[in-house]
Amino acid sequence: MALDAALAVGVLVCMVSGSFVDPHGKNGVTWGLRTPDTLSLVLITLGAAALVFRRRAPMTVLAVTGTVSLIESVTGDPRAPVAMSAVIALYTVASTTDRTTTWRVGLLTVTVLTGSAMLAGPLPWYAQENLAIFAWTGIGATAGDAVRSRRAVVTAIRERAERAERTREEEARRRVAEERLRIARDLHDVVAHHIALVNVQAGVAAHVMDKRPDQAKEALAHVREASRSALNELRATVGLLRQSGDPEAPTEPAPGLVRLDELVGTFRSAGLQVEVARADQDATLPAAVDLAAYRVIQEALTNVQKHAGPAAKAEVSVVRVGPNVEITVLDDGAGEDDTIDGGGHGLLGMRERVTALRGTLTTGPRYGGGFRVHAILPVKSRARAADDAV
């Protein structure tokens, strides 16, 4: 309101000053002084006062200023610049409404004011004052539409920037959640595998402690080795959470099929009979596929160790079939895997790993007893894209 009031005062001063100037001299277009009519001064005051409310009711203000300008163009001789208030009001309407409304209101204002001045005014229709009304009202509508368009462009740019910022934040949160899930899967695989071995060897040691201390000592040695391996893998996994400047960040690669014999050896030392068959030509796999294959075999053998019974046997096969590598783990145990009923996280973790690589995982009991885990992992383009995510 204060800004509009200041604008109204400025327009009032300009219109009053212009009303005392007479551009029509005796010898052509010369400037002189004159005394404006009382009606012109009243119309000037009404037009300027209406501009105070131009933001609150732009159409109403345009109607008021257009009316007083119409009266002045018909009765004023010489004419006072009352149309200045109508030009400001038309600019306000154009800058606050859409283009269609601007065209309609602008054409109506220009037509009414210019037509009435030419047809009903005291001056000839070709007088400069009549052409000035046409020009200034057109300029007011055009300038208002240009300002509105610029504001719309700036607003759109700002909205796109804010939307892009929100998208970046959502992407960052999604990546953080995926990384947390990946670390949780790794921790589960490491802990479940090694703790299962420790549990088995500790049970053996407790069973033969009194009668066969040499076997108990050997079992405890396996417990110590399994616990050391668990600590090393936990240290490497948790080390991923270090900041870039922290010391002792892990530098060793993630486990893969190159360590398959070492993995199977830990289960054999715990008493599980495991046979391995490989037909993958020792091909180098992408890091994500290599790690997923290793973890699937580790989790499947851990489940066999925990649930298949003491006399169970396991078979592991790694086969390269076209663009895929297929992992199969079979056992002939009589027990039941608790993950079948959804009580554990082993199968869920394996499924998440395989799905992240666009592969497929099939699990279920075998005909005649035992359990089967079969994973198909793509090796080529899709796996290479997932490698960057891991």
Secondary structure, DSSP 8 states (H G I E B T S, - for coil): -HHHHHHHHHHHHHHHHHHTEEEEETTEEEEEE----HHHHHHHHHHHHHGGGTTT-HHHHHHHHHHHHHHHHHH-SS---THHHHHHHHHHHHHHS-HHHHHHHHHHHHHHHHHHHHHHSSS-TT-HHHHHHHHHHHHHHHHHHHHHHHHHHHHHHHHHHHHHHHHHHHHHHHHHHHHHHHHHHHHHHHHHHHHHHHHHHHHHHHHHTTT-HHHHHHHHHHHHHHHHHHHHHHHHHHGGGS-TT-SS---S----GGGHHHHHHHHHHTT-EEEEEEESTT----HHHHHHHHHHHHHHHHHHHHHS-TT-EEEEEEEEETTEEEEEEEE--SS--GGGGT-SSHHHHHHHHHHHTT-EEEEEE-TTS-EEEEEEEE-SHHHHHHHHH-
